């Protein structure tokens, strides 16, 4: 099952192109980031990232997925801003 957390993790990794930095941003380990992305890849049956010596590189599928994930996360944040009593 696809989870919002997996999308948040992928979005952070795609933005930073580094699993460790993504983990720091989300207060999780690099291993947790790697595991979440691997679960996403298994669910989607496509490689999203390629691990490099100095970080990660997005595959073509990863680039396309990042665009959609960024839109979805922005919409989520927008919904929270609009409907929350506590302004973000």
DRENTI-731230 format. One record per residue: residue in three letters; x, z, y of N, C-alpha, C in turn; residue number from 1. Coordinates in steps of 0.001 Angstrom, whole numbers, plus 500000, padded with zeros to 6 digits. Layout:
type,npx,npz,npy,capx,capz,capy,cpx,cpz,cpy,seq
ALA,X,Z,Y,X,Z,Y,X,Z,Y,NUM
...
//
This chain:
type,npx,npz,npy,capx,capz,capy,cpx,cpz,cpy,seq
UNK,500840,500000,498828,500000,500000,500000,500895,500000,501248,1
UNK,500539,499167,502179,501250,499089,503448,500893,500299,504304,2
UNK,501910,500944,504869,501652,502111,505706,502142,501869,507127,3
UNK,501540,502582,508047,501969,502519,509440,503416,502976,509570,4
UNK,503792,503968,508819,505171,504473,508877,506179,503392,508469,5
UNK,505863,502630,507443,506758,501546,507038,506925,500543,508179,6
UNK,505840,500255,508866,505907,499321,509982,506721,499892,511139,7
UNK,506563,501183,511398,507354,501838,512443,508842,501796,512097,8
UNK,509143,502061,510848,510538,502051,510395,511113,500642,510506,9
UNK,510383,499662,510023,510873,498288,510122,511049,497888,511578,10
UNK,510099,498249,512432,510195,497913,513855,511436,498511,514498,11
UNK,511731,499759,514173,512923,500416,514725,514198,499752,514212,12
UNK,514228,499427,512934,515412,498783,512358,515597,497383,512936,13
UNK,514512,496647,513089,514589,495294,513631,515040,495302,515088,14
UNK,514618,496300,515820,514998,496409,517232,516481,496744,517386,15
UNK,516979,497635,516541,518359,498114,516665,519361,497355,515803,16
UNK,518841,496642,514797,519679,495918,513825,520703,496834,513171,17
UNK,520267,498086,512968,521143,499086,512369,520263,500153,511721,18
UNK,520423,500365,510424,519569,501318,509707,519839,502756,510116,19
UNK,521092,503081,510376,521438,504447,510786,520837,504764,512147,20
UNK,520963,503833,513089,520402,504048,514428,518877,504128,514377,21
UNK,518272,503315,513548,516823,503381,513383,516422,504753,512854,22
UNK,517174,505252,511885,516900,506576,511338,517021,507666,512389,23
UNK,518050,507590,513207,518221,508586,514275,517041,508566,515236,24
UNK,516599,507368,515576,515461,507222,516489,514202,507870,515915,25
UNK,514036,507746,514607,512828,508248,513942,513012,509631,513320,26
UNK,514206,510196,513474,514524,511507,512892,514409,511519,511374,27
UNK,514913,510446,510762,514988,510367,509307,516378,509859,508940,28
UNK,516699,509924,507671,518015,509466,507217,518048,507943,507093,29
UNK,519264,507426,507046,519463,505997,506818,518884,505615,505462,30
UNK,519010,506507,504502,518472,506258,503160,516957,506103,503202,31
UNK,516286,506929,503990,514829,506837,504117,514421,505511,504760,32
UNK,515178,505070,505745,514907,503782,506401,515080,502654,505390,33
UNK,516181,502674,504680,516461,501652,503681,515370,501614,502609,34
UNK,514934,502779,502166,513892,502875,501137,512566,502301,501649,35
UNK,512197,502637,502877,510934,502143,503444,510949,500621,503562,36
UNK,512083,500073,503983,512180,498621,504113,512154,497956,502741,37
UNK,512805,498547,501780,512782,498006,500411,511349,498011,499858,38
UNK,510596,499073,500124,509196,499114,499691,508393,497992,500345,39
UNK,508631,497761,501621,507953,496673,502331,508305,495322,501703,40
UNK,509587,495118,501447,510022,493866,500835,509377,493665,499470,41
UNK,509274,494716,498698,508628,494628,497382,507140,494318,497521,42
UNK,506497,494955,498483,505070,494736,498713,504805,493303,499165,43
UNK,505628,492816,500071,505442,491470,500622,506062,490376,499755,44
UNK,506898,490804,498798,507610,489884,497914,508452,488886,498699,45
UNK,509176,489421,499708,510059,488607,500539,511168,489495,501099,46
UNK,512358,488934,501256,513462,489680,501874,513266,489666,503384,47
UNK,513339,490842,504001,513179,490959,505442,514516,491122,506164,48
UNK,515475,491746,505476,516777,491993,506094,517901,491590,505158,49
UNK,519041,491368,505770,520273,491147,505026,521263,492173,505564,50
UNK,521810,492988,504683,522770,494008,505101,524122,493363,505387,51
UNK,524694,493731,506511,525989,493223,506940,526953,494406,507040,52
UNK,528217,494127,507267,529202,495214,507388,528900,496130,508571,53
UNK,528394,495581,509646,528204,496374,510861,526741,496631,511195,54
UNK,525842,496400,510280,524423,496623,510547,523579,495752,509639,55
UNK,522509,495216,510197,521641,494331,509436,521382,493064,510243,56
UNK,520915,492073,509532,520484,490819,510135,519095,490563,509577,57
UNK,518189,490093,510407,516852,489767,509929,516873,488383,509295,58
UNK,516161,488251,508196,515977,486937,507601,514952,486181,508438,59
UNK,514722,484935,508114,513694,484168,508826,512332,484860,508669,60
UNK,512048,485316,507467,510789,486044,507231,510769,487348,508017,61
UNK,511923,488010,508101,512024,489252,508863,511770,489046,510337,62
UNK,512274,487943,510890,512040,487626,512305,510549,487415,512564,63
UNK,509899,486663,511701,508460,486415,511854,507674,487717,511717,64
UNK,508048,488527,510746,507353,489801,510522,507561,490729,511711,65
UNK,508776,490742,512282,509062,491602,513435,508117,491288,514590,66
UNK,507886,490019,514844,506990,489628,515934,505606,490231,515744,67
UNK,505082,490136,514535,503751,490676,514256,503745,492203,514296,68
UNK,504792,492818,513781,504877,494285,513789,504948,494805,515223,69
UNK,505739,494162,516065,505837,494592,517467,504485,494515,518162,70
UNK,503740,493442,517920,502399,493302,518506,501484,494425,518031,71
UNK,501525,494684,516714,500655,495710,516148,500989,497092,516705,72
UNK,502270,497413,516787,502671,498722,517314,502324,498854,518793,73
UNK,502445,497773,519545,502053,497796,520952,500547,498046,521059,74
UNK,499759,497372,520229,498308,497568,520253,497942,498997,519882,75
UNK,498650,499560,518908,498410,500957,518532,498666,501873,519723,76
UNK,499793,501678,520396,500128,502502,521558,499117,502310,522676,77
UNK,498664,501082,522860,497670,500791,523888,496354,501496,523578,78
UNK,495942,501482,522317,494724,502193,521917,494833,503689,522205,79
UNK,495989,504245,521905,496193,505674,522172,496130,505974,523666,80
UNK,496738,505101,524467,496698,505306,525925,495273,505238,526451,81
UNK,494515,504278,525972,493160,504064,526466,492208,505165,526033,82
UNK,492329,505595,524778,491330,506496,524202,491746,507956,524110,83
UNK,492936,508260,524487,493399,509636,524393,493029,510407,525658,84
UNK,492597,511636,525478,492342,512495,526625,493645,512909,527279,85
UNK,494659,513064,526438,495986,513393,526931,496709,512086,527191,86
UNK,496992,511794,528428,497627,510534,528778,499071,510513,528309,87
UNK,499441,509419,527669,500785,509240,527134,501699,508742,528232,88
//
